Each structure stands twice: as C-alpha cells, then as structure tokens.
Amino acid sequence: MKNIFLLLALMSCFDCFSQEAEKTEEAAIKAVVNQFFESLEKQDTVLLKQVAFMEGQIWTVNNTVSPSRSRMRFFKDDLKSFLSKNSYLEKAYSMDVKINGGMAMAWVPYEFRLNGEFSHCGVDVFTLIKQDEAWKIINLSYTIDKEGCDKLRTTEKEREID
C-alpha cells in the first residue's frame, strides 16, 4: 500500500514538472514574438536577426482586394524596409501557443498602425523552432483585413476569458 501511494505521489510530481516546463517554453515563445513586434516598432535589424532566420519566409494573404492575393518574401527582404521613415506599431489582441518538441506555433490576432493611423488588422501565424536552446521564427504568415477587426478583437477577448 505504501508503495502504491509513493508511486502515485511521484507520478503527480512528474506531471507538475511537465506543466511548469511547458509554461516556461510558452513564455519563451511569447517573448520571441513580442521581440519581433519590438523589432518592427524600433526598426531594429539586430533584434530581427536575433529572433528570426533571415532565410525564413513571410507569407501575406491580402483580403482587402478581390480576389485576395498572396505573396511571399524572406525575412532578409524586410531589412531594407527598416530604413524607412515610417513608424510601425503592431498590437497583438491575444496569443495562442502550441508546442510539440522543438517546434511551436503562435496564433496572434493583431491590429497594425502605420505612422500612428490604423492600417489593417488580421492574424499572424508564427512557426518557430528551437535551436541551441533558443526559439527562432522560421516562418510568418499573416492576413491583411480592413473589415471584421472588431469581431476579431471581441472573439479573441472572449477566448481569453474561457
């Protein structure tokens, strides 16, 4: 009987450690995504290089035109746009992170402002891999929408409450 109790106690401890490790990994992934947003706002190429692979892809789905258009570029292509006199601010409504081993995905509904004015909203989908104990973005796909932003914001806030 004592052995069974000891075994159950040990198993519950392993579960606690597993949950804590997952929370730590999730926090690290959220930090990388937030640093990406910071690199946009500050137009900081050094920070961008720290959080993203320059050979990684960026996919855009523009829903503001009919039919919608998509295009692909590389993170290294964005380095040139950081020389702009424009100011960029991307505000995340929420962030849903999924992790499996050394791979993760962050689903991030957002609002984007260009020079302080509302530009568009949408959803960012970041794909990250863990390399040398650090998470880095290997792919970013995002939508560009002008309509439905309030619904997106409300839906995401309701999801956070659940």
Order of alpha helices (4+ residues) and beta strands (2+ residues): alpha-alpha-beta-beta-alpha-beta-beta-beta-beta-beta-alpha
